[in-house]
Amino acid sequence: MALVASDFVIVPIQCQDWAVKGCQQILSYIARVQKRVNPKLKLLGIVINRFNARRRMENLYQKILQENFNNQMFQTVFRDNVPYVESVTAKLPMTHYQPNSIQSQTCREFAEEVMNRVKG
């Protein structure tokens, strides 16, 4: 129902085997919704979430995602960092929990990237 009522959709994905395989299913479901009930629905992009660059497999899956979904991938990558979990526990947005942190900067960059795609 959310896709029926939405204009845009963002797909968050982890660089894990099951997530990469499931991404295709999600994208085909979005296409079905576009075709059947909401032709205005637009895939805004795919964003990598909880990324750990120290893991070789995650780097490999990031490369696979870039190759397969190049223009659909957001440039912003959310790394797997404790402050994100802490901000949820504190019931505060990251930009209020630690406003000057790298994680808050990542959130602001992502918001800017989203707005550019919405306008674009």
Secondary structure by P-SEA (a helix, b strand, c coil): cccccccbbbbbbcccaaaaaaaaaaaaaaaaaaacccccccccbbbbcccccccaaaaaaaaaaaaacccccccccccccaaaaaaaaacccccccccccaaaaaaaaaaaaaaaaaac
